[in-house]
Amino acid sequence: MEYAIIETGGKQYTVHPGEVLRVEKLSCALEEVMELDRVLLIAKDGNIKVGQPLVAGAKVRAEVVDHGKSDKVTVFKFKHKVRYRRKVGHRQQYTQLKITEIIEGDQALETGSRSDPAG
């Protein structure tokens, strides 16, 4: 089972390849492929790499599927006996991403150094 923990928009998400994820709004076009480089942990084939705080060279590729607004949240402030009432609504904007692949940066460097003959 392959997964990664990424950070975007001040939040952390556990992602798997093929998963569709809603994150805070990102400034990118629809169907654009983007790389998220703030990877905190990678688990692949039973091996776990934990970053300090980030895993060096690791990236998660994702395709932008949609932009939109979440459901409305109503905030109502009220103080009794003083005629104070405030009603405010808020709809948070989001970007929907489809995770395509998880890339381990260090692994490519390690295999390149191992293939060199030791002299």
PyMOL CGO cylinders between C-alpha atoms (Angstrom):
from pymol import cmd
from pymol.cgo import CYLINDER

trace = [
    CYLINDER, 0.00, 0.00, 0.00, 1.46, 3.31, -1.12, 0.3, 1, 1, 1, 1, 1, 1,
    CYLINDER, 1.46, 3.31, -1.12, 0.59, 6.61, 0.53, 0.3, 1, 1, 1, 1, 1, 1,
    CYLINDER, 0.59, 6.61, 0.53, 2.07, 9.96, 1.51, 0.3, 1, 1, 1, 1, 1, 1,
    CYLINDER, 2.07, 9.96, 1.51, 1.32, 12.75, 3.94, 0.3, 1, 1, 1, 1, 1, 1,
    CYLINDER, 1.32, 12.75, 3.94, 1.47, 16.19, 2.32, 0.3, 1, 1, 1, 1, 1, 1,
    CYLINDER, 1.47, 16.19, 2.32, 1.01, 19.74, 3.57, 0.3, 1, 1, 1, 1, 1, 1,
    CYLINDER, 1.01, 19.74, 3.57, -0.88, 22.39, 1.63, 0.3, 1, 1, 1, 1, 1, 1,
    CYLINDER, -0.88, 22.39, 1.63, -2.97, 25.35, 2.69, 0.3, 1, 1, 1, 1, 1, 1,
    CYLINDER, -2.97, 25.35, 2.69, -1.78, 25.02, 6.29, 0.3, 1, 1, 1, 1, 1, 1,
    CYLINDER, -1.78, 25.02, 6.29, -3.30, 21.53, 6.62, 0.3, 1, 1, 1, 1, 1, 1,
    CYLINDER, -3.30, 21.53, 6.62, -1.95, 17.99, 6.35, 0.3, 1, 1, 1, 1, 1, 1,
    CYLINDER, -1.95, 17.99, 6.35, -3.55, 15.31, 4.16, 0.3, 1, 1, 1, 1, 1, 1,
    CYLINDER, -3.55, 15.31, 4.16, -2.96, 11.58, 3.73, 0.3, 1, 1, 1, 1, 1, 1,
    CYLINDER, -2.96, 11.58, 3.73, -3.06, 10.81, 0.00, 0.3, 1, 1, 1, 1, 1, 1,
    CYLINDER, -3.06, 10.81, 0.00, -3.11, 7.64, -2.12, 0.3, 1, 1, 1, 1, 1, 1,
    CYLINDER, -3.11, 7.64, -2.12, -2.59, 7.41, -5.91, 0.3, 1, 1, 1, 1, 1, 1,
    CYLINDER, -2.59, 7.41, -5.91, -5.93, 7.73, -7.72, 0.3, 1, 1, 1, 1, 1, 1,
    CYLINDER, -5.93, 7.73, -7.72, -7.61, 9.54, -4.82, 0.3, 1, 1, 1, 1, 1, 1,
    CYLINDER, -7.61, 9.54, -4.82, -9.59, 12.78, -5.31, 0.3, 1, 1, 1, 1, 1, 1,
    CYLINDER, -9.59, 12.78, -5.31, -8.90, 15.37, -2.62, 0.3, 1, 1, 1, 1, 1, 1,
    CYLINDER, -8.90, 15.37, -2.62, -10.33, 18.80, -1.68, 0.3, 1, 1, 1, 1, 1, 1,
    CYLINDER, -10.33, 18.80, -1.68, -7.75, 21.36, -0.53, 0.3, 1, 1, 1, 1, 1, 1,
    CYLINDER, -7.75, 21.36, -0.53, -7.73, 25.11, 0.09, 0.3, 1, 1, 1, 1, 1, 1,
    CYLINDER, -7.73, 25.11, 0.09, -7.94, 27.09, -3.16, 0.3, 1, 1, 1, 1, 1, 1,
    CYLINDER, -7.94, 27.09, -3.16, -4.77, 27.02, -5.27, 0.3, 1, 1, 1, 1, 1, 1,
    CYLINDER, -4.77, 27.02, -5.27, -4.06, 29.44, -8.11, 0.3, 1, 1, 1, 1, 1, 1,
    CYLINDER, -4.06, 29.44, -8.11, -3.84, 27.04, -11.05, 0.3, 1, 1, 1, 1, 1, 1,
    CYLINDER, -3.84, 27.04, -11.05, -5.82, 26.22, -14.20, 0.3, 1, 1, 1, 1, 1, 1,
    CYLINDER, -5.82, 26.22, -14.20, -8.20, 23.31, -14.69, 0.3, 1, 1, 1, 1, 1, 1,
    CYLINDER, -8.20, 23.31, -14.69, -6.58, 20.06, -15.90, 0.3, 1, 1, 1, 1, 1, 1,
    CYLINDER, -6.58, 20.06, -15.90, -3.14, 21.43, -15.00, 0.3, 1, 1, 1, 1, 1, 1,
    CYLINDER, -3.14, 21.43, -15.00, -0.68, 18.89, -13.59, 0.3, 1, 1, 1, 1, 1, 1,
    CYLINDER, -0.68, 18.89, -13.59, 1.07, 20.24, -10.52, 0.3, 1, 1, 1, 1, 1, 1,
    CYLINDER, 1.07, 20.24, -10.52, 3.71, 18.92, -8.15, 0.3, 1, 1, 1, 1, 1, 1,
    CYLINDER, 3.71, 18.92, -8.15, 3.26, 19.26, -4.40, 0.3, 1, 1, 1, 1, 1, 1,
    CYLINDER, 3.26, 19.26, -4.40, 6.72, 19.25, -2.86, 0.3, 1, 1, 1, 1, 1, 1,
    CYLINDER, 6.72, 19.25, -2.86, 5.85, 19.63, 0.85, 0.3, 1, 1, 1, 1, 1, 1,
    CYLINDER, 5.85, 19.63, 0.85, 5.88, 15.88, 1.58, 0.3, 1, 1, 1, 1, 1, 1,
    CYLINDER, 5.88, 15.88, 1.58, 6.15, 14.95, 5.26, 0.3, 1, 1, 1, 1, 1, 1,
    CYLINDER, 6.15, 14.95, 5.26, 6.07, 11.14, 5.00, 0.3, 1, 1, 1, 1, 1, 1,
    CYLINDER, 6.07, 11.14, 5.00, 6.15, 8.45, 2.31, 0.3, 1, 1, 1, 1, 1, 1,
    CYLINDER, 6.15, 8.45, 2.31, 5.15, 4.80, 2.80, 0.3, 1, 1, 1, 1, 1, 1,
    CYLINDER, 5.15, 4.80, 2.80, 5.88, 2.47, -0.12, 0.3, 1, 1, 1, 1, 1, 1,
    CYLINDER, 5.88, 2.47, -0.12, 6.07, -1.35, -0.07, 0.3, 1, 1, 1, 1, 1, 1,
    CYLINDER, 6.07, -1.35, -0.07, 6.30, -1.44, 3.74, 0.3, 1, 1, 1, 1, 1, 1,
    CYLINDER, 6.30, -1.44, 3.74, 9.17, 1.07, 3.86, 0.3, 1, 1, 1, 1, 1, 1,
    CYLINDER, 9.17, 1.07, 3.86, 8.43, 4.35, 5.61, 0.3, 1, 1, 1, 1, 1, 1,
    CYLINDER, 8.43, 4.35, 5.61, 10.44, 7.55, 5.13, 0.3, 1, 1, 1, 1, 1, 1,
    CYLINDER, 10.44, 7.55, 5.13, 9.75, 10.33, 7.61, 0.3, 1, 1, 1, 1, 1, 1,
    CYLINDER, 9.75, 10.33, 7.61, 10.98, 13.84, 6.82, 0.3, 1, 1, 1, 1, 1, 1,
    CYLINDER, 10.98, 13.84, 6.82, 12.62, 16.23, 9.24, 0.3, 1, 1, 1, 1, 1, 1,
    CYLINDER, 12.62, 16.23, 9.24, 10.33, 18.12, 8.54, 0.3, 1, 1, 1, 1, 1, 1,
    CYLINDER, 10.33, 18.12, 8.54, 10.20, 17.28, 4.79, 0.3, 1, 1, 1, 1, 1, 1,
    CYLINDER, 10.20, 17.28, 4.79, 11.34, 14.22, 2.83, 0.3, 1, 1, 1, 1, 1, 1,
    CYLINDER, 11.34, 14.22, 2.83, 14.17, 15.46, 0.60, 0.3, 1, 1, 1, 1, 1, 1,
    CYLINDER, 14.17, 15.46, 0.60, 13.34, 15.45, -3.11, 0.3, 1, 1, 1, 1, 1, 1,
    CYLINDER, 13.34, 15.45, -3.11, 9.93, 13.79, -2.66, 0.3, 1, 1, 1, 1, 1, 1,
    CYLINDER, 9.93, 13.79, -2.66, 6.97, 15.07, -4.69, 0.3, 1, 1, 1, 1, 1, 1,
    CYLINDER, 6.97, 15.07, -4.69, 3.32, 14.22, -5.23, 0.3, 1, 1, 1, 1, 1, 1,
    CYLINDER, 3.32, 14.22, -5.23, 1.89, 14.80, -8.72, 0.3, 1, 1, 1, 1, 1, 1,
    CYLINDER, 1.89, 14.80, -8.72, -1.74, 15.85, -8.90, 0.3, 1, 1, 1, 1, 1, 1,
    CYLINDER, -1.74, 15.85, -8.90, -4.13, 16.95, -11.62, 0.3, 1, 1, 1, 1, 1, 1,
    CYLINDER, -4.13, 16.95, -11.62, -6.53, 19.85, -10.98, 0.3, 1, 1, 1, 1, 1, 1,
    CYLINDER, -6.53, 19.85, -10.98, -10.07, 18.51, -11.45, 0.3, 1, 1, 1, 1, 1, 1,
    CYLINDER, -10.07, 18.51, -11.45, -12.29, 21.35, -10.23, 0.3, 1, 1, 1, 1, 1, 1,
    CYLINDER, -12.29, 21.35, -10.23, -12.55, 24.68, -8.44, 0.3, 1, 1, 1, 1, 1, 1,
    CYLINDER, -12.55, 24.68, -8.44, -15.58, 25.53, -6.34, 0.3, 1, 1, 1, 1, 1, 1,
    CYLINDER, -15.58, 25.53, -6.34, -17.12, 26.77, -3.11, 0.3, 1, 1, 1, 1, 1, 1,
    CYLINDER, -17.12, 26.77, -3.11, -18.05, 24.71, -0.06, 0.3, 1, 1, 1, 1, 1, 1,
    CYLINDER, -18.05, 24.71, -0.06, -21.44, 24.79, 1.64, 0.3, 1, 1, 1, 1, 1, 1,
    CYLINDER, -21.44, 24.79, 1.64, -22.37, 28.00, 3.44, 0.3, 1, 1, 1, 1, 1, 1,
    CYLINDER, -22.37, 28.00, 3.44, -21.46, 28.35, 7.11, 0.3, 1, 1, 1, 1, 1, 1,
    CYLINDER, -21.46, 28.35, 7.11, -23.65, 30.80, 9.02, 0.3, 1, 1, 1, 1, 1, 1,
    CYLINDER, -23.65, 30.80, 9.02, -22.12, 32.75, 11.92, 0.3, 1, 1, 1, 1, 1, 1,
    CYLINDER, -22.12, 32.75, 11.92, -24.59, 34.46, 14.25, 0.3, 1, 1, 1, 1, 1, 1,
    CYLINDER, -24.59, 34.46, 14.25, -23.49, 36.72, 17.12, 0.3, 1, 1, 1, 1, 1, 1,
    CYLINDER, -23.49, 36.72, 17.12, -26.04, 37.74, 19.74, 0.3, 1, 1, 1, 1, 1, 1,
    CYLINDER, -26.04, 37.74, 19.74, -25.96, 39.57, 23.06, 0.3, 1, 1, 1, 1, 1, 1,
    CYLINDER, -25.96, 39.57, 23.06, -29.17, 39.63, 25.00, 0.3, 1, 1, 1, 1, 1, 1,
    CYLINDER, -29.17, 39.63, 25.00, -30.61, 42.84, 26.53, 0.3, 1, 1, 1, 1, 1, 1,
    CYLINDER, -30.61, 42.84, 26.53, -28.47, 45.17, 24.35, 0.3, 1, 1, 1, 1, 1, 1,
    CYLINDER, -28.47, 45.17, 24.35, -30.08, 44.62, 20.91, 0.3, 1, 1, 1, 1, 1, 1,
    CYLINDER, -30.08, 44.62, 20.91, -26.84, 43.32, 19.37, 0.3, 1, 1, 1, 1, 1, 1,
    CYLINDER, -26.84, 43.32, 19.37, -27.25, 40.84, 16.50, 0.3, 1, 1, 1, 1, 1, 1,
    CYLINDER, -27.25, 40.84, 16.50, -24.90, 40.03, 13.61, 0.3, 1, 1, 1, 1, 1, 1,
    CYLINDER, -24.90, 40.03, 13.61, -25.49, 37.38, 10.97, 0.3, 1, 1, 1, 1, 1, 1,
    CYLINDER, -25.49, 37.38, 10.97, -22.68, 36.58, 8.52, 0.3, 1, 1, 1, 1, 1, 1,
    CYLINDER, -22.68, 36.58, 8.52, -22.37, 33.79, 5.94, 0.3, 1, 1, 1, 1, 1, 1,
    CYLINDER, -22.37, 33.79, 5.94, -19.14, 32.34, 4.54, 0.3, 1, 1, 1, 1, 1, 1,
    CYLINDER, -19.14, 32.34, 4.54, -18.40, 29.95, 1.66, 0.3, 1, 1, 1, 1, 1, 1,
    CYLINDER, -18.40, 29.95, 1.66, -14.81, 28.67, 1.57, 0.3, 1, 1, 1, 1, 1, 1,
    CYLINDER, -14.81, 28.67, 1.57, -13.26, 28.24, -1.89, 0.3, 1, 1, 1, 1, 1, 1,
    CYLINDER, -13.26, 28.24, -1.89, -11.54, 24.96, -2.69, 0.3, 1, 1, 1, 1, 1, 1,
    CYLINDER, -11.54, 24.96, -2.69, -9.55, 23.15, -5.37, 0.3, 1, 1, 1, 1, 1, 1,
    CYLINDER, -9.55, 23.15, -5.37, -10.21, 19.49, -6.11, 0.3, 1, 1, 1, 1, 1, 1,
    CYLINDER, -10.21, 19.49, -6.11, -7.09, 17.45, -6.96, 0.3, 1, 1, 1, 1, 1, 1,
    CYLINDER, -7.09, 17.45, -6.96, -6.68, 13.94, -8.33, 0.3, 1, 1, 1, 1, 1, 1,
    CYLINDER, -6.68, 13.94, -8.33, -3.46, 12.34, -7.07, 0.3, 1, 1, 1, 1, 1, 1,
    CYLINDER, -3.46, 12.34, -7.07, -1.66, 10.66, -9.98, 0.3, 1, 1, 1, 1, 1, 1,
    CYLINDER, -1.66, 10.66, -9.98, 1.65, 9.50, -8.50, 0.3, 1, 1, 1, 1, 1, 1,
    CYLINDER, 1.65, 9.50, -8.50, 4.00, 9.71, -5.52, 0.3, 1, 1, 1, 1, 1, 1,
    CYLINDER, 4.00, 9.71, -5.52, 7.68, 10.29, -6.34, 0.3, 1, 1, 1, 1, 1, 1,
    CYLINDER, 7.68, 10.29, -6.34, 10.53, 9.48, -3.97, 0.3, 1, 1, 1, 1, 1, 1,
    CYLINDER, 10.53, 9.48, -3.97, 13.43, 11.82, -4.76, 0.3, 1, 1, 1, 1, 1, 1,
    CYLINDER, 13.43, 11.82, -4.76, 16.11, 10.12, -2.64, 0.3, 1, 1, 1, 1, 1, 1,
    CYLINDER, 16.11, 10.12, -2.64, 15.46, 6.69, -4.12, 0.3, 1, 1, 1, 1, 1, 1,
    CYLINDER, 15.46, 6.69, -4.12, 16.48, 7.84, -7.61, 0.3, 1, 1, 1, 1, 1, 1,
    CYLINDER, 16.48, 7.84, -7.61, 19.71, 9.29, -6.21, 0.3, 1, 1, 1, 1, 1, 1,
    CYLINDER, 19.71, 9.29, -6.21, 20.48, 6.12, -4.22, 0.3, 1, 1, 1, 1, 1, 1,
    CYLINDER, 20.48, 6.12, -4.22, 19.99, 3.78, -7.20, 0.3, 1, 1, 1, 1, 1, 1,
    CYLINDER, 19.99, 3.78, -7.20, 22.25, 6.05, -9.33, 0.3, 1, 1, 1, 1, 1, 1,
    CYLINDER, 22.25, 6.05, -9.33, 25.05, 5.94, -6.76, 0.3, 1, 1, 1, 1, 1, 1,
    CYLINDER, 25.05, 5.94, -6.76, 24.73, 2.15, -6.29, 0.3, 1, 1, 1, 1, 1, 1,
    CYLINDER, 24.73, 2.15, -6.29, 25.09, 1.44, -10.01, 0.3, 1, 1, 1, 1, 1, 1,
    CYLINDER, 25.09, 1.44, -10.01, 28.54, 3.12, -10.06, 0.3, 1, 1, 1, 1, 1, 1,
    CYLINDER, 28.54, 3.12, -10.06, 31.31, 0.58, -9.63, 0.3, 1, 1, 1, 1, 1, 1,
    CYLINDER, 31.31, 0.58, -9.63, 33.07, 0.87, -6.28, 0.3, 1, 1, 1, 1, 1, 1,
    CYLINDER, 33.07, 0.87, -6.28, 36.75, 1.15, -6.82, 0.3, 1, 1, 1, 1, 1, 1,
]
cmd.load_cgo(trace, "trace")
